[in-house]
Amino acid sequence: MDDLRIEYDAPNGVYFPGQAVTGKVVIQNREWIKARFLKICIHGGAHTSWGDTERRHRIDDKGRSEHYNEHVTYNATVNYLSGESIAWKSTDGQNGSVRYKIQVEILRIKKSKMEVEKVFSVLPYVDLNSIPRAGLPLEDSISWLPKKNTEVKFKFYIPKRGFVSGDTIPVSVDIENGSSSKISTITMKLIQINHFEAQQQTSHTAKEFFRFNRKNIEEEISRIQKKCDTAETLRFELEIPKETRPTFKTKLIHLAYKVAISIGNDKKLECELPIILGTVPVQPRPPSYSVAVGMSGPPCYEKMDHTYTIEFDQPNAIYVPGQLVRGTLTIYNACALNALSLKICIHGEVETFWKKFASKDRVKKAYPNDHTHGGPRSHGHYYKYSDHTKYTSKLNVVTAVSQPWSSIQNPTNKIPIGANIFPFVFQLPVNCPPCFEGTHGSVRYHVHVELNRPWSLDVEAKRSFTVIPILDLNMIPKVMNPMLSNACKHSGFLSSREFSIPKGGYTPGEVIPISVFIHNHAKKPIYYAKAKLMQHVHYQAQQENTHMLPDEHCHKHCEHKTAESVISEMEKSFEIKCCSEGEVQLALVLPNPLMPTFQTAILEVDYCIIVEVEEDKKLRCEFPVTIGTVPIGRVMGLARAPTYSIVEGDIPLVVEAPPEYQERVEVVMASAPPSE
């Protein structure tokens, strides 16, 4: 045989996800080839591999215990082209890769087998318009207390989260410096995060039960640095290189990006903003129907297929509990569309999920009559393997269906050509929870369309919307009262602390004043104290293989899981000498935005303030607080609900005392009509 090669129809062998890989196998031979078959295979998958050194423990024959270092290799492979479509791009990394290739195999008679392979590339297609959060703005803030009663606050803002290669990320920084301290520089970096997952390499028969280990590698892509004064607004333009790969995620490899912001050389003044990189940029919203009707000419439907567009009446599709969700479904079709029914549905649910890993024992059966397993001397033995149990629960919040079109009212069973607009209106429950995304659960809402077509696949389109809460702290009496707590320690001498906060309810952006009165009768002075706001997310779920369905939740047969995270923290230095007393004022700043407190049957979010004096657990205090959207002392207007992400917490509150009884009597008498 002179030549055996593979040729692709696409230039340079480059394809997109969902595209057909076409080509040909060229065999140039001078004589007949005796062969049994010619096989052409396509292969694509992800592979991860790395080595690490782990500390191990063992006991020798004499019963002595010793520690030693052992080199461990981790690897894993996932095939993406076994009855599936190409889902991810071709990429090569330090600890993993995603590759695609075509293999040709010729099994010849009485001769060696002939094989040839050729690699092709798969370019990604990430449409940022299909990711709802890609068009939403991103903001965060950090604060610094250099001196007493002074605060330096930094607010960061990015107009959107989705970008493409070659774009510039506009970042605005607002600096509020109420102190005399100078701020040196602000540095911004674009960081690429590579997550790799693999299993430990072993000859164990039950390797599929071994849990995956994760390895994260961060790489700096670009950087920009500016000097700043005491108080000003800075604009940064962080460039994204054109060769930067878009964001993608597989079972073994996950590629993500973030903007890391650092102020000076202080590690406490750092902030991270996650972004999404795609290939199709975020487009502005299409014009409304009234604008489209007023255009000079009708749209050309010959250049487009059937498209389904869901539009909401509220900007950015943001609603509050109890509000009407209004919108329109627009179907653009180039020809008459055969259909039986059209349904527009709204759905919202709370979902919790996680996996629990455990080590179990298994017995390997004996083979007494099989000489390949040792013959009559083969006995069963125990070995351990790792197994996981899935826990999941679902709670339905809102479900409704509207049928604006049916073949019963239209005997032709056809949706006419052109733009067909179908309005919809749904009512949200008054007590529905807000949208939430957590590590083991979420609260999500969406509107989806179901078009039932005869002798064809049904069409489904979906668009998510956001529900923000309204929690008026004035309606909760207990959060208006001050909170006090005491802590004592006996170590030969008595030391006590008295902690207090003025109220138990706050809104995002407020400053929580914390008073600490210290009686120090110990032998050494006290130098510092710190406070932090903790967020507790409580999840409940039941085992997946129980007799109940995920939406049939029962508290008696469920597991609990709690995730804790530090939302805000601060530390203050001082000195209270031994055998003396002193009072310290701490100011804890709440970030904005911040998820308010809410509770459902399977998911709950609450907060607490932890105050510590020199990291002594015996001198530690916790205050459970409620985070709302309407601050105490302010009456929420009936005409317009407040915005969830913009709550002013620093406006002074003036609460006037009610008039005396005599004043109320005079007012009533003055307003009465004169006697006849």
C-alpha positions as CSV (number, residue, x, y, z in Angstrom):
1,M,0.0,0.0,0.0
2,D,1.4,3.4,-1.0
3,D,-0.7,5.7,1.1
4,L,-3.5,5.7,3.8
5,R,-4.7,9.1,4.9
6,I,-7.7,11.0,6.3
7,E,-9.0,14.2,4.7
8,Y,-11.6,16.6,6.3
9,D,-14.0,18.7,4.3
10,A,-13.7,21.6,6.7
11,P,-10.6,23.9,6.2
12,N,-7.8,22.9,8.6
13,G,-10.2,20.4,10.2
14,V,-12.0,22.9,12.4
15,Y,-15.6,22.3,13.5
16,F,-18.2,23.7,15.9
17,P,-20.4,21.8,18.5
18,G,-23.4,20.2,16.8
19,Q,-21.8,20.3,13.3
20,A,-21.4,17.2,11.2
21,V,-17.8,16.0,10.8
22,T,-17.5,15.0,7.1
23,G,-14.5,13.8,5.2
24,K,-13.0,10.8,3.4
25,V,-10.4,8.1,3.8
26,V,-8.0,7.9,0.8
27,I,-6.3,4.6,0.1
28,Q,-3.7,4.5,-2.6
29,N,-2.6,0.9,-3.5
30,R,-1.0,-0.8,-6.5
31,E,-2.6,-4.2,-5.9
32,W,-5.7,-5.7,-4.3
33,I,-5.8,-5.8,-0.5
34,K,-7.1,-8.8,1.2
35,A,-8.9,-7.6,4.3
36,R,-11.8,-8.6,6.6
37,F,-13.2,-5.1,7.2
38,L,-12.4,-1.3,7.1
39,K,-13.5,0.6,10.3
40,I,-13.7,4.3,10.7
41,C,-14.1,5.6,14.3
42,I,-14.5,9.0,15.9
43,H,-13.2,9.6,19.4
44,G,-13.3,12.6,21.7
45,G,-12.9,12.9,25.4
46,A,-11.3,14.7,28.3
47,H,-8.3,13.4,30.2
48,T,-6.8,14.6,33.5
49,S,-3.5,13.4,35.1
50,W,-1.1,14.7,37.8
51,G,1.2,13.3,40.5
52,D,1.4,14.3,44.1
53,T,3.2,13.2,47.3
54,E,1.1,12.1,50.2
55,R,2.0,11.3,53.8
56,R,1.1,7.7,54.7
57,H,1.1,5.6,57.9
58,R,1.8,1.9,58.2
59,I,2.6,-0.7,60.8
60,D,5.4,-3.2,60.2
61,D,5.5,-6.9,61.2
62,K,6.8,-6.1,64.6
63,G,3.9,-3.7,65.4
64,R,6.0,-0.5,65.1
65,S,4.3,2.5,63.6
66,E,6.0,4.7,61.0
67,H,5.2,7.5,58.6
68,Y,6.5,7.6,55.0
69,N,6.0,9.6,51.8
70,E,4.4,8.0,48.8
71,H,4.0,9.2,45.3
72,V,0.4,9.0,44.2
73,T,-0.8,9.4,40.6
74,Y,-4.3,10.8,39.8
75,N,-6.0,10.3,36.4
76,A,-9.4,10.2,34.9
77,T,-10.9,9.9,31.4
78,V,-14.4,10.8,30.1
79,N,-15.6,10.0,26.6
80,Y,-17.9,12.6,24.9
81,L,-18.6,10.9,21.6
82,S,-20.2,7.6,22.7
83,G,-23.7,8.2,21.5
84,E,-23.4,11.9,22.4
85,S,-22.8,15.2,20.5
86,I,-19.6,17.2,20.8
87,A,-20.1,19.4,23.8
88,W,-16.8,21.1,24.5
89,K,-13.9,22.7,22.8
90,S,-10.5,21.2,22.1
91,T,-8.0,22.3,24.7
92,D,-4.7,21.3,26.3
93,G,-3.7,22.1,29.8
94,Q,-0.9,21.3,32.2
95,N,-2.9,18.6,34.0
96,G,-5.6,17.8,31.5
97,S,-6.8,18.0,27.9
98,V,-9.8,17.6,25.6
99,R,-9.0,16.1,22.2
100,Y,-10.9,14.8,19.2
101,K,-9.7,12.5,16.4
102,I,-10.7,10.2,13.6
103,Q,-9.2,6.7,13.5
104,V,-9.1,4.3,10.5
105,E,-8.4,0.6,11.0
106,I,-7.9,-2.1,8.3
107,L,-7.8,-5.7,9.5
108,R,-5.9,-7.6,6.8
109,I,-5.8,-11.3,6.3
110,K,-2.5,-13.0,7.4
111,K,-0.9,-9.5,7.7
112,S,-0.5,-6.9,10.4
113,K,-3.3,-4.5,11.1
114,M,-3.1,-1.1,9.6
115,E,-4.1,2.0,11.6
116,V,-4.0,5.7,11.0
117,E,-5.5,8.6,12.9
118,K,-5.9,12.4,12.4
119,V,-6.8,15.0,15.0
120,F,-9.4,17.7,14.3
121,S,-10.3,20.8,16.3
122,V,-13.6,21.8,17.9
123,L,-14.1,25.5,18.4
124,P,-16.4,26.6,21.2
125,Y,-19.8,28.3,20.7
126,V,-20.8,30.1,23.9
127,D,-23.7,32.5,23.3
128,L,-23.8,34.9,26.2
129,N,-27.4,35.9,25.4
130,S,-28.5,32.4,26.4
131,I,-27.0,33.0,29.9
132,P,-29.4,35.3,31.9
133,R,-26.8,36.5,34.4
134,A,-24.3,37.4,31.7
135,G,-26.0,40.7,31.1
136,L,-26.5,41.6,34.7
137,P,-24.2,44.1,36.4
138,L,-21.7,43.0,39.1
139,E,-20.8,45.1,42.1
140,D,-19.1,44.6,45.4
141,S,-17.6,46.7,48.2
142,I,-14.9,46.5,50.9
143,S,-14.2,48.8,53.8
144,W,-11.2,49.6,56.0
145,L,-11.1,51.2,59.4
146,P,-7.5,52.7,59.8
147,K,-8.4,54.8,62.9
148,K,-11.2,55.3,65.4
149,N,-14.4,56.7,64.0
150,T,-12.9,56.8,60.5
151,E,-13.7,54.6,57.5
152,V,-12.3,54.1,54.0
153,K,-14.8,52.4,51.6
154,F,-14.3,51.1,48.1
155,K,-17.1,50.3,45.8
156,F,-16.5,48.3,42.6
157,Y,-18.9,48.1,39.6
158,I,-18.9,46.2,36.3
159,P,-21.8,46.9,33.9
160,K,-22.1,43.3,32.8
161,R,-20.6,39.8,33.6
162,G,-20.3,38.4,30.1
163,F,-17.4,39.3,27.7
164,V,-15.7,37.9,24.6
165,S,-12.0,37.7,23.7
166,G,-10.6,41.0,22.7
167,D,-13.0,43.1,24.8
168,T,-12.0,45.4,27.6
169,I,-13.6,45.1,31.0
170,P,-14.7,48.5,32.3
171,V,-14.4,48.6,36.1
172,S,-15.3,51.8,38.1
173,V,-14.0,52.3,41.6
174,D,-15.7,54.8,44.0
175,I,-13.4,55.7,46.9
176,E,-14.9,57.3,50.1
177,N,-12.0,58.2,52.3
178,G,-13.1,59.7,55.6
179,S,-9.6,59.4,57.2
180,S,-6.3,61.1,56.7
181,S,-4.6,57.8,55.5
182,K,-3.3,57.7,52.0
183,I,-4.1,55.0,49.5
184,S,-1.1,54.0,47.4
185,T,-2.2,51.9,44.4
186,I,-5.1,49.8,43.1
187,T,-4.2,46.7,41.1
188,M,-6.6,44.7,38.9
189,K,-5.8,41.3,37.4
190,L,-7.6,39.0,35.1
191,I,-7.1,35.5,36.5
192,Q,-7.8,32.2,34.6
193,I,-8.8,29.4,37.0
194,N,-8.3,25.8,35.8
195,H,-10.2,23.1,37.9
196,F,-9.1,19.5,37.3
197,E,-10.7,16.4,38.8
198,A,-9.2,12.9,38.8
199,Q,-9.2,9.6,40.7
200,Q,-6.3,8.0,42.4
201,Q,-4.5,5.5,40.1
202,T,-5.0,2.0,41.6
203,S,-5.5,-1.6,40.6
204,H,-8.6,-1.9,42.9
205,T,-11.5,-3.7,41.3
206,A,-14.0,-1.1,42.6
207,K,-12.2,2.0,41.3
208,E,-15.5,3.5,40.1
209,F,-16.5,4.1,43.8
210,F,-13.4,6.2,44.6
211,R,-14.1,9.8,45.1
212,F,-12.6,12.5,42.8
213,N,-9.8,14.8,43.9
214,R,-9.7,18.4,42.7
215,K,-6.7,20.5,41.7
216,N,-7.0,24.2,41.0
217,I,-4.4,26.2,39.1
218,E,-4.6,30.0,38.7
219,E,-2.9,31.9,36.0
220,E,-2.7,35.7,35.5
221,I,-3.8,36.8,32.0
222,S,-3.6,40.6,32.1
223,R,-3.0,43.3,34.7
224,I,-3.5,47.1,35.2
225,Q,-2.4,49.3,38.0
226,K,-3.2,52.9,38.9
227,K,-2.3,55.4,41.7
228,C,-5.2,57.0,43.6
229,D,-5.7,60.0,45.9
230,T,-7.7,60.3,49.1
231,A,-11.2,60.3,47.5
232,E,-12.1,60.0,43.8
233,T,-13.7,57.8,41.2
234,L,-11.3,55.8,39.0
235,R,-12.0,54.1,35.7
236,F,-10.1,51.0,34.7
237,E,-10.0,49.3,31.3
238,L,-8.8,45.7,31.8
239,E,-8.0,44.1,28.4
240,I,-8.8,40.5,27.6
241,P,-6.3,39.0,25.1
242,K,-7.7,37.8,21.8
243,E,-6.4,34.3,22.3
244,T,-8.1,33.8,25.6
245,R,-10.3,30.7,25.7
246,P,-14.0,31.0,26.7
247,T,-15.5,29.6,29.8
248,F,-16.5,25.9,29.7
249,K,-17.2,23.1,32.1
250,T,-17.0,19.3,31.8
251,K,-17.0,16.5,34.3
252,L,-13.3,16.6,34.7
253,I,-12.1,20.1,33.5
254,H,-13.6,23.4,34.4
255,L,-12.3,26.7,33.0
256,A,-13.4,30.0,34.7
257,Y,-12.3,33.6,35.1
258,K,-12.3,36.3,37.7
259,V,-11.2,39.9,38.2
260,A,-9.0,40.1,41.3
261,I,-8.7,43.6,42.8
262,S,-6.1,44.4,45.5
263,I,-5.5,47.7,47.3
264,G,-1.9,48.3,48.3
265,N,-0.2,45.3,49.9
266,D,-2.8,44.5,52.5
267,K,-4.3,41.1,51.9
268,K,-7.4,42.1,53.8
269,L,-8.2,44.7,51.1
270,E,-8.8,42.2,48.3
271,C,-11.9,41.6,46.2
272,E,-12.8,39.0,43.5
273,L,-15.5,39.5,40.8
274,P,-16.3,36.4,38.7
275,I,-16.9,36.9,35.0
276,I,-18.0,34.8,32.0
277,L,-16.1,34.6,28.7
278,G,-18.0,33.5,25.6
279,T,-17.9,33.8,21.8
280,V,-21.1,35.6,21.0
281,P,-21.3,39.0,22.8
282,V,-24.2,40.3,24.8
283,Q,-26.6,42.1,22.5
284,P,-29.0,44.9,23.6
285,R,-32.6,44.1,24.1
286,P,-34.8,44.0,21.0
287,P,-37.2,46.9,20.4
288,S,-40.8,46.6,21.7
289,Y,-43.6,45.7,19.5
290,S,-44.8,49.3,19.1
291,V,-41.4,50.3,17.9
292,A,-41.2,47.4,15.5
293,V,-44.6,48.2,14.0
294,G,-43.5,51.8,13.3
295,M,-40.5,50.7,11.3
296,S,-40.2,51.7,7.6
297,G,-40.8,48.2,6.3
298,P,-41.9,44.8,7.5
299,P,-39.2,42.4,8.7
300,C,-37.8,39.9,6.2
301,Y,-38.9,36.4,7.4
302,E,-37.4,34.6,4.5
303,K,-33.9,35.0,6.1
304,M,-34.9,33.5,9.5
305,D,-36.3,30.2,10.8
306,H,-38.9,29.8,13.5
307,T,-37.8,31.8,16.5
308,Y,-39.5,32.1,19.9
309,T,-38.8,35.2,22.0
310,I,-40.1,35.8,25.6
311,E,-40.2,39.4,26.8
312,F,-41.1,40.7,30.3
313,D,-42.6,44.1,31.0
314,Q,-40.2,44.8,33.9
315,P,-36.6,46.0,33.2
316,N,-34.1,43.1,33.6
317,A,-37.1,40.8,34.4
318,I,-37.1,41.7,38.1
319,Y,-40.2,41.2,40.2
320,V,-41.3,41.2,43.9
321,P,-43.6,38.8,45.7
322,G,-47.3,39.4,45.0
323,Q,-46.6,41.2,41.7
324,L,-48.1,40.3,38.3
325,V,-45.6,38.8,35.9
326,R,-46.6,40.3,32.5
327,G,-45.0,39.7,29.2
328,T,-45.4,38.6,25.6
329,L,-44.4,35.5,23.5
330,T,-43.4,36.4,20.0
331,I,-43.2,33.7,17.4
332,Y,-41.4,34.6,14.1
333,N,-42.0,32.0,11.4
334,A,-41.2,32.1,7.7
335,C,-44.1,29.8,6.8
336,A,-47.3,28.6,8.4
337,L,-46.6,26.5,11.4
338,N,-48.6,23.3,12.0
339,A,-49.5,23.0,15.7
340,L,-52.1,21.4,18.0
341,S,-51.7,23.6,21.1
342,L,-49.5,26.4,22.6
343,K,-49.0,26.6,26.3
344,I,-47.2,29.3,28.3
345,C,-46.2,28.1,31.8
346,I,-44.7,29.7,34.9
347,H,-42.7,27.6,37.3
348,G,-40.8,28.3,40.5
349,E,-39.2,25.8,42.9
350,V,-36.8,25.4,45.7
351,E,-34.3,22.6,45.3
352,T,-31.7,21.1,47.6
353,F,-29.1,18.5,46.6
354,W,-25.8,17.0,47.7
355,K,-23.8,13.8,47.9
356,K,-22.6,11.9,50.9
357,F,-19.5,9.7,50.6
358,A,-18.9,6.7,52.9
359,S,-16.6,3.8,53.0
360,K,-18.3,0.3,52.9
361,D,-17.2,-3.3,53.0
362,R,-17.9,-5.8,50.2
363,V,-17.3,-9.6,50.1
364,K,-15.6,-11.1,47.0
365,K,-17.2,-14.5,46.2
366,A,-15.2,-17.7,46.1
367,Y,-14.8,-19.9,43.0
368,P,-14.3,-23.5,44.3
369,N,-14.5,-25.2,40.9
370,D,-12.7,-22.6,38.9
371,H,-9.0,-23.3,38.6
372,T,-8.3,-19.8,37.2
373,H,-9.2,-18.3,40.7
374,G,-7.1,-20.7,42.7
375,G,-9.2,-23.9,42.5
376,P,-10.6,-25.4,45.8
377,R,-8.3,-23.1,47.9
378,S,-10.0,-20.0,46.7
379,H,-12.0,-18.4,49.5
380,G,-14.1,-15.2,49.7
381,H,-12.5,-12.1,51.3
382,Y,-13.5,-8.6,52.4
383,Y,-12.3,-5.4,50.8
384,K,-13.4,-1.7,51.2
385,Y,-14.7,0.7,48.6
386,S,-16.1,4.2,48.5
387,D,-19.7,4.7,47.7
388,H,-21.9,7.8,47.7
389,T,-25.6,8.5,48.5
390,K,-27.6,11.2,46.8
391,Y,-29.9,13.5,48.7
392,T,-32.4,15.7,47.0
393,S,-35.7,17.5,47.7
394,K,-37.9,19.9,45.7
395,L,-40.5,22.4,46.9
396,N,-43.0,23.8,44.4
397,V,-43.5,27.6,44.9
398,V,-45.6,28.6,41.9
399,T,-47.0,26.7,38.9
400,A,-49.6,28.0,36.4
401,V,-50.4,27.3,32.7
402,S,-52.0,29.6,30.1
403,Q,-53.2,28.3,26.7
404,P,-53.5,31.3,24.4
405,W,-53.8,29.2,21.2
406,S,-55.4,25.9,20.4
407,S,-56.4,24.0,17.3
408,I,-59.9,23.8,18.6
409,Q,-60.4,27.6,17.9
410,N,-58.4,27.3,14.7
411,P,-59.6,24.5,12.4
412,T,-56.7,25.0,10.0
413,N,-54.2,23.8,12.8
414,K,-51.7,26.4,11.6
415,I,-50.1,29.5,13.1
416,P,-50.0,32.1,10.3
417,I,-46.8,33.4,8.8
418,G,-45.1,36.5,10.3
419,A,-44.9,37.8,13.8
420,N,-47.5,36.3,16.2
421,I,-47.7,37.9,19.6
422,F,-49.3,36.1,22.6
423,P,-49.5,38.1,25.9
424,F,-49.4,36.3,29.3
425,V,-50.1,37.4,32.9
426,F,-49.3,35.3,36.0
427,Q,-49.7,36.2,39.7
428,L,-46.8,35.6,42.1
429,P,-47.6,34.4,45.6
430,V,-47.2,37.0,48.3
431,N,-45.0,34.7,50.4
432,C,-42.8,33.3,47.6
433,P,-39.0,33.2,48.5
434,P,-36.4,35.3,46.6
435,C,-34.0,33.9,44.0
436,F,-31.0,32.2,45.6
437,E,-28.0,30.2,44.4
438,G,-26.1,28.2,47.0
439,T,-23.6,25.3,47.2
440,H,-26.3,22.7,47.9
441,G,-29.6,24.3,46.8
442,S,-31.3,27.1,44.8
443,V,-34.5,29.0,44.3
444,R,-35.3,29.6,40.7
445,Y,-38.2,31.0,38.6
446,H,-38.8,30.8,34.8
447,V,-41.5,31.1,32.1
448,H,-41.4,28.4,29.5
449,V,-43.3,27.7,26.3
450,E,-44.6,24.3,25.0
451,L,-45.7,24.1,21.4
452,N,-47.3,20.7,20.5
453,R,-46.7,20.0,16.8
454,P,-48.2,16.9,15.0
455,W,-45.7,14.4,13.5
456,S,-42.8,16.5,14.7
457,L,-40.8,17.3,17.8
458,D,-42.3,19.6,20.4
459,V,-40.8,23.0,20.8
460,E,-39.8,24.3,24.2
461,A,-38.4,27.7,25.0
462,K,-37.5,29.0,28.5
463,R,-36.5,32.3,30.1
464,S,-35.7,32.9,33.7
465,F,-36.7,35.9,35.8
466,T,-35.6,37.2,39.1
467,V,-37.7,37.6,42.3
468,I,-36.3,40.0,44.9
469,P,-37.8,40.1,48.5
470,I,-39.4,42.9,50.4
471,L,-38.8,42.4,54.2
472,D,-40.0,45.3,56.2
473,L,-38.2,45.3,59.6
474,N,-40.9,47.6,61.1
475,M,-43.3,44.6,60.9
476,I,-41.0,42.5,63.1
477,P,-41.2,43.9,66.7
478,K,-38.4,41.9,68.2
479,V,-35.7,43.3,65.9
480,M,-36.3,46.8,67.2
481,N,-35.1,46.0,70.7
482,P,-31.4,46.3,71.7
483,M,-29.4,43.1,72.3
484,L,-27.1,42.5,75.3
485,S,-24.8,39.7,76.2
486,N,-22.2,38.9,78.9
487,A,-19.1,36.6,78.9
488,C,-16.9,35.8,81.9
489,K,-13.7,33.9,82.3
490,H,-12.1,32.5,85.6
491,S,-8.4,31.9,85.3
492,G,-7.4,32.7,88.8
493,F,-8.7,36.2,88.2
494,L,-12.2,37.2,87.0
495,S,-12.5,38.8,83.6
496,S,-15.8,39.8,82.1
497,R,-17.1,41.4,78.9
498,E,-20.3,43.1,78.1
499,F,-21.4,43.2,74.5
500,S,-24.4,45.2,73.1
501,I,-25.9,46.3,69.8
502,P,-28.7,48.9,69.4
503,K,-31.1,46.7,67.5
504,G,-31.6,43.3,65.9
505,G,-32.5,44.2,62.3
506,Y,-30.4,45.8,59.6
507,T,-30.4,46.4,55.9
508,P,-27.6,46.1,53.3
509,G,-25.2,49.0,53.5
510,E,-25.8,49.8,57.1
511,V,-23.1,50.1,59.8
512,I,-23.6,48.0,62.9
513,P,-22.2,49.7,66.0
514,I,-21.0,47.2,68.6
515,S,-20.2,48.3,72.2
516,V,-17.8,46.2,74.2
517,F,-17.3,47.0,77.9
518,I,-14.3,45.1,79.3
519,H,-13.4,44.4,83.0
520,N,-9.8,43.2,82.8
521,H,-8.6,41.8,86.1
522,A,-6.2,39.4,84.5
523,K,-2.4,39.6,84.7
524,K,-1.9,40.6,81.1
525,P,-3.4,43.4,79.0
526,I,-5.9,43.1,76.1
527,Y,-4.9,44.4,72.7
528,Y,-7.5,43.8,70.1
529,A,-11.1,42.6,69.3
530,K,-12.8,41.6,66.1
531,A,-16.3,41.2,64.8
532,K,-17.7,39.4,61.8
533,L,-21.1,38.7,60.1
534,M,-21.7,35.1,59.4
535,Q,-24.3,33.8,56.9
536,H,-25.8,30.4,57.7
537,V,-27.6,28.5,54.9
538,H,-29.6,25.5,56.2
539,Y,-30.5,22.7,53.7
540,Q,-32.8,19.8,54.1
541,A,-33.1,16.8,51.7
542,Q,-34.0,13.2,51.7
543,Q,-32.3,10.2,50.3
544,E,-32.9,9.7,46.6
545,N,-33.7,6.0,46.7
546,T,-36.4,6.3,49.3
547,H,-40.1,5.5,48.6
548,M,-41.0,9.2,48.5
549,L,-40.5,11.4,45.4
550,P,-38.2,14.5,45.7
551,D,-41.2,16.9,45.8
552,E,-42.8,14.8,48.6
553,H,-40.7,16.1,51.4
554,C,-41.0,14.7,54.9
555,H,-39.0,16.2,57.9
556,K,-38.9,12.8,59.6
557,H,-36.9,11.2,56.8
558,C,-34.5,13.9,55.8
559,E,-30.9,14.9,56.4
560,H,-29.6,18.4,57.3
561,K,-26.6,20.3,56.0
562,T,-25.4,23.8,56.9
563,A,-23.1,26.0,54.9
564,E,-21.3,28.9,56.7
565,S,-19.6,31.9,55.1
566,V,-18.1,35.1,56.4
567,I,-19.9,38.1,54.8
568,S,-18.1,41.0,56.5
569,E,-15.4,41.3,59.2
570,M,-13.4,43.9,60.9
571,E,-10.7,44.1,63.6
572,K,-9.7,46.9,66.0
573,S,-6.5,47.4,68.0
574,F,-6.5,49.0,71.5
575,E,-4.9,48.5,74.9
576,I,-6.7,47.9,78.2
577,K,-4.1,47.3,80.9
578,C,-4.5,44.7,83.6
579,C,-6.7,45.5,86.6
580,S,-8.5,48.2,84.6
581,E,-11.7,48.8,82.7
582,G,-12.5,50.2,79.3
583,E,-15.1,50.5,76.6
584,V,-14.4,49.8,72.9
585,Q,-16.7,50.7,69.9
586,L,-16.6,48.5,66.8
587,A,-18.2,49.4,63.5
588,L,-19.1,46.4,61.2
589,V,-20.1,47.5,57.7
590,L,-22.7,45.3,55.8
591,P,-22.1,44.8,52.1
592,N,-24.6,45.9,49.5
593,P,-26.2,43.8,47.9
594,L,-26.8,41.2,50.6
595,M,-29.4,38.4,50.5
596,P,-32.1,39.1,53.1
597,T,-33.2,36.6,55.7
598,F,-35.8,34.1,54.5
599,Q,-37.1,30.7,55.3
600,T,-38.8,27.8,53.4
601,A,-39.5,24.2,54.3
602,I,-36.2,22.9,53.0
603,L,-33.9,26.0,52.7
604,E,-33.3,28.8,55.2
605,V,-30.9,31.8,55.2
606,D,-30.1,33.6,58.5
607,Y,-27.3,35.7,59.9
608,C,-25.4,36.2,63.2
609,I,-22.8,38.6,64.5
610,I,-19.8,37.0,66.3
611,V,-17.6,39.2,68.5
612,E,-14.3,37.9,69.9
613,V,-11.7,39.4,72.2
614,E,-8.3,38.1,71.3
615,E,-9.7,34.8,69.9
616,D,-10.7,33.5,73.3
617,K,-13.6,31.1,72.9
618,K,-14.7,31.8,76.5
619,L,-14.9,35.5,75.8
620,R,-17.0,35.1,72.6
621,C,-20.5,36.4,71.9
622,E,-23.0,35.7,69.2
623,F,-26.0,37.9,68.2
624,P,-28.6,36.5,65.8
625,V,-29.7,39.4,63.5
626,T,-32.3,39.8,60.7
627,I,-31.4,41.3,57.4
628,G,-34.2,43.1,55.6
629,T,-34.8,45.6,52.8
630,V,-36.8,48.3,54.6
631,P,-34.9,49.8,57.6
632,I,-36.4,50.4,61.0
633,G,-38.1,53.8,61.3
634,R,-38.8,54.2,57.6
635,V,-42.3,53.6,56.3
636,M,-42.5,51.8,52.9
637,G,-44.5,53.8,50.4
638,L,-47.5,52.2,48.7
639,A,-46.8,53.7,45.3
640,R,-43.5,52.1,44.7
641,A,-41.6,49.3,46.3
642,P,-38.0,49.9,47.3
643,T,-35.2,48.4,45.2
644,Y,-33.6,45.4,46.7
645,S,-30.0,46.2,45.7
646,I,-30.1,49.9,46.7
647,V,-31.1,50.4,50.3
648,E,-29.8,53.6,52.1
649,G,-28.9,52.6,55.6
650,D,-27.0,55.8,56.6
651,I,-30.0,58.3,56.5
652,P,-30.6,59.7,60.0
653,L,-34.0,58.6,61.4
654,V,-36.2,61.2,63.3
655,V,-38.9,59.6,65.3
656,E,-41.3,62.1,66.8
657,A,-43.2,61.4,70.0
658,P,-47.0,61.1,69.6
659,P,-49.0,64.2,70.7
660,E,-50.4,64.5,74.2
661,Y,-54.1,63.5,74.9
662,Q,-55.1,67.2,75.4
663,E,-53.6,68.1,72.0
664,R,-55.5,65.4,70.3
665,V,-58.8,66.5,71.9
666,E,-58.2,70.1,70.7
667,V,-57.6,69.0,67.1
668,V,-60.8,66.9,67.1
669,M,-62.9,69.7,68.5
670,A,-61.5,72.3,66.0
671,S,-62.4,70.1,63.1
672,A,-66.0,69.6,64.3
673,P,-68.8,71.6,62.6
674,P,-70.3,74.6,64.7
675,S,-73.3,73.9,66.7
676,E,-76.7,75.2,65.6
